[in-house]
Amino acid sequence: MWVNGDLLYESLDHTRSFGAGHFAFQQHDAGSKVETRRIEIKELPDSAK
């Protein structure tokens, strides 16, 4: 995850639990809480072309 040009988190899905088009938010501690606000999605051009 990049925020304002800085790499904030990197996640590797070794078990391929999530396919294309999924967003995953995780928490590490059982008592913690994840809140999101103003999530913006921008489709990028296919770099393989």
N, CA, C, O and CB atoms as a CASP TS submission, in Angstrom:
PFRMAT TS
TARGET T0000
AUTHOR 0000-0000-0000
METHOD Language model
MODEL 1
PARENT N/A
ATOM      1  N   MET     1       0.854  -1.159   0.000  1.00  0.00           N
ATOM      2  CA  MET     1       0.000   0.000   0.000  1.00  0.00           C
ATOM      3  C   MET     1       0.902   1.225   0.000  1.00  0.00           C
ATOM      4  O   MET     1       1.799   1.366   0.832  1.00  0.00           O
ATOM      5  CB  MET     1      -0.973  -0.004   1.219  1.00  0.00           C
ATOM      6  N   TRP     2       0.641   2.089  -0.943  1.00  0.00           N
ATOM      7  CA  TRP     2       1.387   3.343  -1.056  1.00  0.00           C
ATOM      8  C   TRP     2       0.489   4.492  -0.612  1.00  0.00           C
ATOM      9  O   TRP     2      -0.671   4.568  -1.018  1.00  0.00           O
ATOM     10  CB  TRP     2       1.897   3.568  -2.516  1.00  0.00           C
ATOM     11  N   VAL     3       1.008   5.366   0.202  1.00  0.00           N
ATOM     12  CA  VAL     3       0.272   6.541   0.650  1.00  0.00           C
ATOM     13  C   VAL     3       1.145   7.761   0.394  1.00  0.00           C
ATOM     14  O   VAL     3       2.245   7.873   0.935  1.00  0.00           O
ATOM     15  CB  VAL     3      -0.123   6.430   2.164  1.00  0.00           C
ATOM     16  N   ASN     4       0.651   8.667  -0.427  1.00  0.00           N
ATOM     17  CA  ASN     4       1.377   9.899  -0.751  1.00  0.00           C
ATOM     18  C   ASN     4       2.808   9.617  -1.201  1.00  0.00           C
ATOM     19  O   ASN     4       3.731  10.340  -0.825  1.00  0.00           O
ATOM     20  CB  ASN     4       1.391  10.829   0.455  1.00  0.00           C
ATOM     21  N   GLY     5       2.997   8.564  -2.009  1.00  0.00           N
ATOM     22  CA  GLY     5       4.313   8.239  -2.554  1.00  0.00           C
ATOM     23  C   GLY     5       5.210   7.439  -1.632  1.00  0.00           C
ATOM     24  O   GLY     5       6.324   7.090  -2.024  1.00  0.00           O
ATOM     25  N   ASP     6       4.766   7.133  -0.416  1.00  0.00           N
ATOM     26  CA  ASP     6       5.558   6.345   0.532  1.00  0.00           C
ATOM     27  C   ASP     6       4.970   4.956   0.685  1.00  0.00           C
ATOM     28  O   ASP     6       3.755   4.803   0.811  1.00  0.00           O
ATOM     29  CB  ASP     6       5.629   7.044   1.899  1.00  0.00           C
ATOM     30  N   LEU     7       5.838   3.925   0.676  1.00  0.00           N
ATOM     31  CA  LEU     7       5.373   2.561   0.914  1.00  0.00           C
ATOM     32  C   LEU     7       5.024   2.425   2.384  1.00  0.00           C
ATOM     33  O   LEU     7       5.894   2.527   3.250  1.00  0.00           O
ATOM     34  CB  LEU     7       6.448   1.510   0.495  1.00  0.00           C
ATOM     35  N   LEU     8       3.743   2.194   2.665  1.00  0.00           N
ATOM     36  CA  LEU     8       3.268   2.118   4.041  1.00  0.00           C
ATOM     37  C   LEU     8       3.232   0.669   4.523  1.00  0.00           C
ATOM     38  O   LEU     8       3.693   0.371   5.624  1.00  0.00           O
ATOM     39  CB  LEU     8       1.878   2.755   4.162  1.00  0.00           C
ATOM     40  N   TYR     9       2.691  -0.223   3.713  1.00  0.00           N
ATOM     41  CA  TYR     9       2.589  -1.645   4.046  1.00  0.00           C
ATOM     42  C   TYR     9       2.833  -2.469   2.796  1.00  0.00           C
ATOM     43  O   TYR     9       2.536  -2.033   1.684  1.00  0.00           O
ATOM     44  CB  TYR     9       1.203  -1.981   4.658  1.00  0.00           C
ATOM     45  N   GLU    10       3.375  -3.658   2.985  1.00  0.00           N
ATOM     46  CA  GLU    10       3.508  -4.604   1.893  1.00  0.00           C
ATOM     47  C   GLU    10       2.966  -5.938   2.383  1.00  0.00           C
ATOM     48  O   GLU    10       3.318  -6.400   3.468  1.00  0.00           O
ATOM     49  CB  GLU    10       4.995  -4.727   1.409  1.00  0.00           C
ATOM     50  N   SER    11       2.123  -6.543   1.590  1.00  0.00           N
ATOM     51  CA  SER    11       1.514  -7.807   1.976  1.00  0.00           C
ATOM     52  C   SER    11       1.711  -8.823   0.858  1.00  0.00           C
ATOM     53  O   SER    11       1.499  -8.517  -0.316  1.00  0.00           O
ATOM     54  CB  SER    11       0.010  -7.624   2.295  1.00  0.00           C
ATOM     55  N   LEU    12       2.116 -10.026   1.229  1.00  0.00           N
ATOM     56  CA  LEU    12       2.281 -11.100   0.257  1.00  0.00           C
ATOM     57  C   LEU    12       1.245 -12.179   0.547  1.00  0.00           C
ATOM     58  O   LEU    12       1.168 -12.694   1.662  1.00  0.00           O
ATOM     59  CB  LEU    12       3.727 -11.684   0.301  1.00  0.00           C
ATOM     60  N   ASP    13       0.462 -12.513  -0.449  1.00  0.00           N
ATOM     61  CA  ASP    13      -0.603 -13.519  -0.300  1.00  0.00           C
ATOM     62  C   ASP    13      -0.095 -14.857  -0.837  1.00  0.00           C
ATOM     63  O   ASP    13      -0.438 -15.260  -1.949  1.00  0.00           O
ATOM     64  CB  ASP    13      -1.914 -13.078  -1.052  1.00  0.00           C
ATOM     65  N   HIS    14       0.727 -15.540  -0.037  1.00  0.00           N
ATOM     66  CA  HIS    14       1.344 -16.796  -0.478  1.00  0.00           C
ATOM     67  C   HIS    14       0.323 -17.898  -0.719  1.00  0.00           C
ATOM     68  O   HIS    14       0.549 -18.771  -1.557  1.00  0.00           O
ATOM     69  CB  HIS    14       2.353 -17.263   0.547  1.00  0.00           C
ATOM     70  N   THR    15      -0.794 -17.875  -0.002  1.00  0.00           N
ATOM     71  CA  THR    15      -1.802 -18.925  -0.150  1.00  0.00           C
ATOM     72  C   THR    15      -2.827 -18.581  -1.228  1.00  0.00           C
ATOM     73  O   THR    15      -3.738 -19.364  -1.495  1.00  0.00           O
ATOM     74  CB  THR    15      -2.510 -19.164   1.179  1.00  0.00           C
ATOM     75  N   ARG    16      -2.677 -17.414  -1.843  1.00  0.00           N
ATOM     76  CA  ARG    16      -3.595 -16.942  -2.888  1.00  0.00           C
ATOM     77  C   ARG    16      -5.048 -16.949  -2.393  1.00  0.00           C
ATOM     78  O   ARG    16      -5.955 -17.406  -3.088  1.00  0.00           O
ATOM     79  CB  ARG    16      -3.463 -17.819  -4.152  1.00  0.00           C
ATOM     80  N   SER    17      -5.241 -16.432  -1.181  1.00  0.00           N
ATOM     81  CA  SER    17      -6.566 -16.363  -0.571  1.00  0.00           C
ATOM     82  C   SER    17      -7.464 -15.346  -1.263  1.00  0.00           C
ATOM     83  O   SER    17      -8.688 -15.483  -1.264  1.00  0.00           O
ATOM     84  CB  SER    17      -6.444 -16.021   0.900  1.00  0.00           C
ATOM     85  N   PHE    18      -6.846 -14.325  -1.850  1.00  0.00           N
ATOM     86  CA  PHE    18      -7.616 -13.255  -2.476  1.00  0.00           C
ATOM     87  C   PHE    18      -7.273 -13.179  -3.953  1.00  0.00           C
ATOM     88  O   PHE    18      -6.101 -13.198  -4.329  1.00  0.00           O
ATOM     89  CB  PHE    18      -7.347 -11.901  -1.785  1.00  0.00           C
ATOM     90  N   GLY    19      -8.303 -13.093  -4.788  1.00  0.00           N
ATOM     91  CA  GLY    19      -8.103 -12.971  -6.223  1.00  0.00           C
ATOM     92  C   GLY    19      -8.095 -11.515  -6.640  1.00  0.00           C
ATOM     93  O   GLY    19      -8.119 -10.613  -5.802  1.00  0.00           O
ATOM     94  N   ALA    20      -8.061 -11.300  -7.926  1.00  0.00           N
ATOM     95  CA  ALA    20      -8.068  -9.938  -8.458  1.00  0.00           C
ATOM     96  C   ALA    20      -9.353  -9.224  -8.053  1.00  0.00           C
ATOM     97  O   ALA    20     -10.425  -9.828  -8.023  1.00  0.00           O
ATOM     98  CB  ALA    20      -7.920  -9.950  -9.996  1.00  0.00           C
ATOM     99  N   GLY    21      -9.240  -7.951  -7.745  1.00  0.00           N
ATOM    100  CA  GLY    21     -10.414  -7.156  -7.405  1.00  0.00           C
ATOM    101  C   GLY    21     -10.777  -7.149  -5.935  1.00  0.00           C
ATOM    102  O   GLY    21     -11.830  -6.622  -5.578  1.00  0.00           O
ATOM    103  N   HIS    22      -9.948  -7.713  -5.066  1.00  0.00           N
ATOM    104  CA  HIS    22     -10.224  -7.738  -3.625  1.00  0.00           C
ATOM    105  C   HIS    22      -9.312  -6.760  -2.894  1.00  0.00           C
ATOM    106  O   HIS    22      -8.148  -6.577  -3.249  1.00  0.00           O
ATOM    107  CB  HIS    22     -10.042  -9.163  -3.058  1.00  0.00           C
ATOM    108  N   PHE    23      -9.867  -6.149  -1.881  1.00  0.00           N
ATOM    109  CA  PHE    23      -9.093  -5.311  -0.974  1.00  0.00           C
ATOM    110  C   PHE    23      -9.161  -5.954   0.397  1.00  0.00           C
ATOM    111  O   PHE    23     -10.228  -6.386   0.833  1.00  0.00           O
ATOM    112  CB  PHE    23      -9.626  -3.831  -0.944  1.00  0.00           C
ATOM    113  N   ALA    24      -8.037  -6.019   1.073  1.00  0.00           N
ATOM    114  CA  ALA    24      -8.007  -6.636   2.397  1.00  0.00           C
ATOM    115  C   ALA    24      -7.409  -5.658   3.395  1.00  0.00           C
ATOM    116  O   ALA    24      -6.358  -5.068   3.142  1.00  0.00           O
ATOM    117  CB  ALA    24      -7.199  -7.960   2.377  1.00  0.00           C
ATOM    118  N   PHE    25      -8.067  -5.488   4.513  1.00  0.00           N
ATOM    119  CA  PHE    25      -7.557  -4.674   5.612  1.00  0.00           C
ATOM    120  C   PHE    25      -7.343  -5.623   6.781  1.00  0.00           C
ATOM    121  O   PHE    25      -8.212  -6.442   7.083  1.00  0.00           O
ATOM    122  CB  PHE    25      -8.545  -3.488   5.987  1.00  0.00           C
ATOM    123  N   GLN    26      -6.212  -5.522   7.431  1.00  0.00           N
ATOM    124  CA  GLN    26      -5.952  -6.462   8.511  1.00  0.00           C
ATOM    125  C   GLN    26      -5.673  -5.735   9.816  1.00  0.00           C
ATOM    126  O   GLN    26      -5.269  -4.572   9.840  1.00  0.00           O
ATOM    127  CB  GLN    26      -4.783  -7.366   8.156  1.00  0.00           C
ATOM    128  N   GLN    27      -5.900  -6.456  10.887  1.00  0.00           N
ATOM    129  CA  GLN    27      -5.555  -5.966  12.213  1.00  0.00           C
ATOM    130  C   GLN    27      -4.688  -7.025  12.865  1.00  0.00           C
ATOM    131  O   GLN    27      -4.837  -8.212  12.574  1.00  0.00           O
ATOM    132  CB  GLN    27      -6.832  -5.654  13.073  1.00  0.00           C
ATOM    133  N   HIS    28      -3.793  -6.616  13.734  1.00  0.00           N
ATOM    134  CA  HIS    28      -2.866  -7.565  14.339  1.00  0.00           C
ATOM    135  C   HIS    28      -3.274  -7.969  15.745  1.00  0.00           C
ATOM    136  O   HIS    28      -3.011  -9.096  16.164  1.00  0.00           O
ATOM    137  CB  HIS    28      -1.485  -6.981  14.366  1.00  0.00           C
ATOM    138  N   ASP    29      -3.900  -7.085  16.466  1.00  0.00           N
ATOM    139  CA  ASP    29      -4.268  -7.375  17.848  1.00  0.00           C
ATOM    140  C   ASP    29      -5.770  -7.591  17.948  1.00  0.00           C
ATOM    141  O   ASP    29      -6.555  -6.893  17.307  1.00  0.00           O
ATOM    142  CB  ASP    29      -3.823  -6.235  18.786  1.00  0.00           C
ATOM    143  N   ALA    30      -6.153  -8.553  18.749  1.00  0.00           N
ATOM    144  CA  ALA    30      -7.586  -8.898  18.879  1.00  0.00           C
ATOM    145  C   ALA    30      -8.427  -7.698  19.318  1.00  0.00           C
ATOM    146  O   ALA    30      -9.585  -7.590  18.916  1.00  0.00           O
ATOM    147  CB  ALA    30      -7.768 -10.046  19.885  1.00  0.00           C
ATOM    148  N   GLY    31      -7.886  -6.812  20.119  1.00  0.00           N
ATOM    149  CA  GLY    31      -8.639  -5.671  20.610  1.00  0.00           C
ATOM    150  C   GLY    31      -8.565  -4.440  19.716  1.00  0.00           C
ATOM    151  O   GLY    31      -9.196  -3.422  20.001  1.00  0.00           O
ATOM    152  N   SER    32      -7.801  -4.533  18.645  1.00  0.00           N
ATOM    153  CA  SER    32      -7.649  -3.356  17.782  1.00  0.00           C
ATOM    154  C   SER    32      -8.845  -3.194  16.853  1.00  0.00           C
ATOM    155  O   SER    32      -9.646  -4.112  16.676  1.00  0.00           O
ATOM    156  CB  SER    32      -6.361  -3.459  16.958  1.00  0.00           C
ATOM    157  N   LYS    33      -8.948  -2.029  16.275  1.00  0.00           N
ATOM    158  CA  LYS    33     -10.088  -1.696  15.435  1.00  0.00           C
ATOM    159  C   LYS    33      -9.571  -1.055  14.145  1.00  0.00           C
ATOM    160  O   LYS    33      -8.688  -0.198  14.184  1.00  0.00           O
ATOM    161  CB  LYS    33     -11.079  -0.743  16.183  1.00  0.00           C
ATOM    162  N   VAL    34     -10.115  -1.467  13.021  1.00  0.00           N
ATOM    163  CA  VAL    34      -9.725  -0.896  11.738  1.00  0.00           C
ATOM    164  C   VAL    34     -10.838   0.022  11.266  1.00  0.00           C
ATOM    165  O   VAL    34     -11.993  -0.391  11.169  1.00  0.00           O
ATOM    166  CB  VAL    34      -9.431  -2.008  10.687  1.00  0.00           C
ATOM    167  N   GLU    35     -10.492   1.261  10.973  1.00  0.00           N
ATOM    168  CA  GLU    35     -11.465   2.216  10.445  1.00  0.00           C
ATOM    169  C   GLU    35     -10.908   2.776   9.148  1.00  0.00           C
ATOM    170  O   GLU    35      -9.708   3.028   9.035  1.00  0.00           O
ATOM    171  CB  GLU    35     -11.771   3.362  11.474  1.00  0.00           C
ATOM    172  N   THR    36     -11.773   2.968   8.182  1.00  0.00           N
ATOM    173  CA  THR    36     -11.344   3.546   6.914  1.00  0.00           C
ATOM    174  C   THR    36     -12.211   4.752   6.597  1.00  0.00           C
ATOM    175  O   THR    36     -13.353   4.862   7.042  1.00  0.00           O
ATOM    176  CB  THR    36     -11.415   2.502   5.771  1.00  0.00           C
ATOM    177  N   ARG    37     -11.636   5.645   5.820  1.00  0.00           N
ATOM    178  CA  ARG    37     -12.359   6.843   5.410  1.00  0.00           C
ATOM    179  C   ARG    37     -11.797   7.288   4.071  1.00  0.00           C
ATOM    180  O   ARG    37     -10.584   7.315   3.864  1.00  0.00           O
ATOM    181  CB  ARG    37     -12.246   7.981   6.481  1.00  0.00           C
ATOM    182  N   ARG    38     -12.679   7.627   3.191  1.00  0.00           N
ATOM    183  CA  ARG    38     -12.327   8.178   1.899  1.00  0.00           C
ATOM    184  C   ARG    38     -11.324   7.314   1.141  1.00  0.00           C
ATOM    185  O   ARG    38     -10.207   7.750   0.862  1.00  0.00           O
ATOM    186  CB  ARG    38     -11.776   9.558   2.075  1.00  0.00           C
ATOM    187  N   ILE    39     -11.715   6.121   0.817  1.00  0.00           N
ATOM    188  CA  ILE    39     -10.894   5.232   0.007  1.00  0.00           C
ATOM    189  C   ILE    39     -11.183   5.540  -1.454  1.00  0.00           C
ATOM    190  O   ILE    39     -12.333   5.502  -1.891  1.00  0.00           O
ATOM    191  CB  ILE    39     -11.173   3.725   0.340  1.00  0.00           C
ATOM    192  N   GLU    40     -10.132   5.845  -2.201  1.00  0.00           N
ATOM    193  CA  GLU    40     -10.284   6.161  -3.614  1.00  0.00           C
ATOM    194  C   GLU    40      -9.567   5.100  -4.446  1.00  0.00           C
ATOM    195  O   GLU    40      -8.439   4.718  -4.135  1.00  0.00           O
ATOM    196  CB  GLU    40      -9.732   7.578  -3.930  1.00  0.00           C
ATOM    197  N   ILE    41     -10.219   4.633  -5.490  1.00  0.00           N
ATOM    198  CA  ILE    41      -9.665   3.596  -6.357  1.00  0.00           C
ATOM    199  C   ILE    41      -9.440   4.205  -7.729  1.00  0.00           C
ATOM    200  O   ILE    41     -10.321   4.867  -8.276  1.00  0.00           O
ATOM    201  CB  ILE    41     -10.609   2.350  -6.441  1.00  0.00           C
ATOM    202  N   LYS    42      -8.257   3.978  -8.281  1.00  0.00           N
ATOM    203  CA  LYS    42      -7.945   4.468  -9.620  1.00  0.00           C
ATOM    204  C   LYS    42      -7.462   3.285 -10.452  1.00  0.00           C
ATOM    205  O   LYS    42      -6.481   2.628 -10.103  1.00  0.00           O
ATOM    206  CB  LYS    42      -6.869   5.611  -9.579  1.00  0.00           C
ATOM    207  N   GLU    43      -8.154   3.024 -11.542  1.00  0.00           N
ATOM    208  CA  GLU    43      -7.752   1.929 -12.427  1.00  0.00           C
ATOM    209  C   GLU    43      -6.561   2.393 -13.252  1.00  0.00           C
ATOM    210  O   GLU    43      -6.601   3.448 -13.885  1.00  0.00           O
ATOM    211  CB  GLU    43      -8.933   1.477 -13.353  1.00  0.00           C
ATOM    212  N   LEU    44      -5.504   1.591 -13.235  1.00  0.00           N
ATOM    213  CA  LEU    44      -4.291   1.918 -13.975  1.00  0.00           C
ATOM    214  C   LEU    44      -4.271   1.154 -15.293  1.00  0.00           C
ATOM    215  O   LEU    44      -4.880   0.090 -15.404  1.00  0.00           O
ATOM    216  CB  LEU    44      -3.034   1.594 -13.139  1.00  0.00           C
ATOM    217  N   PRO    45      -3.577   1.689 -16.288  1.00  0.00           N
ATOM    218  CA  PRO    45      -3.491   0.975 -17.556  1.00  0.00           C
ATOM    219  C   PRO    45      -2.711  -0.320 -17.394  1.00  0.00           C
ATOM    220  O   PRO    45      -1.837  -0.419 -16.532  1.00  0.00           O
ATOM    221  CB  PRO    45      -2.840   1.855 -18.624  1.00  0.00           C
ATOM    222  N   ASP    46      -3.021  -1.304 -18.213  1.00  0.00           N
ATOM    223  CA  ASP    46      -2.338  -2.591 -18.178  1.00  0.00           C
ATOM    224  C   ASP    46      -0.915  -2.410 -18.690  1.00  0.00           C
ATOM    225  O   ASP    46      -0.719  -2.033 -19.845  1.00  0.00           O
ATOM    226  CB  ASP    46      -3.100  -3.653 -19.021  1.00  0.00           C
ATOM    227  N   SER    47       0.073  -2.671 -17.851  1.00  0.00           N
ATOM    228  CA  SER    47       1.464  -2.463 -18.234  1.00  0.00           C
ATOM    229  C   SER    47       1.981  -3.561 -19.162  1.00  0.00           C
ATOM    230  O   SER    47       3.052  -3.420 -19.753  1.00  0.00           O
ATOM    231  CB  SER    47       2.332  -2.388 -16.996  1.00  0.00           C
ATOM    232  N   ALA    48       1.224  -4.658 -19.294  1.00  0.00           N
ATOM    233  CA  ALA    48       1.653  -5.778 -20.152  1.00  0.00           C
ATOM    234  C   ALA    48       1.441  -5.469 -21.633  1.00  0.00           C
ATOM    235  O   ALA    48       1.958  -6.187 -22.490  1.00  0.00           O
ATOM    236  CB  ALA    48       0.891  -7.057 -19.777  1.00  0.00           C
ATOM    237  N   LYS    49       0.698  -4.424 -21.942  1.00  0.00           N
ATOM    238  CA  LYS    49       0.417  -4.101 -23.351  1.00  0.00           C
ATOM    239  C   LYS    49       1.554  -3.317 -23.965  1.00  0.00           C
ATOM    240  O   LYS    49       1.493  -2.959 -25.141  1.00  0.00           O
ATOM    241  CB  LYS    49      -0.887  -3.307 -23.477  1.00  0.00           C
TER
END
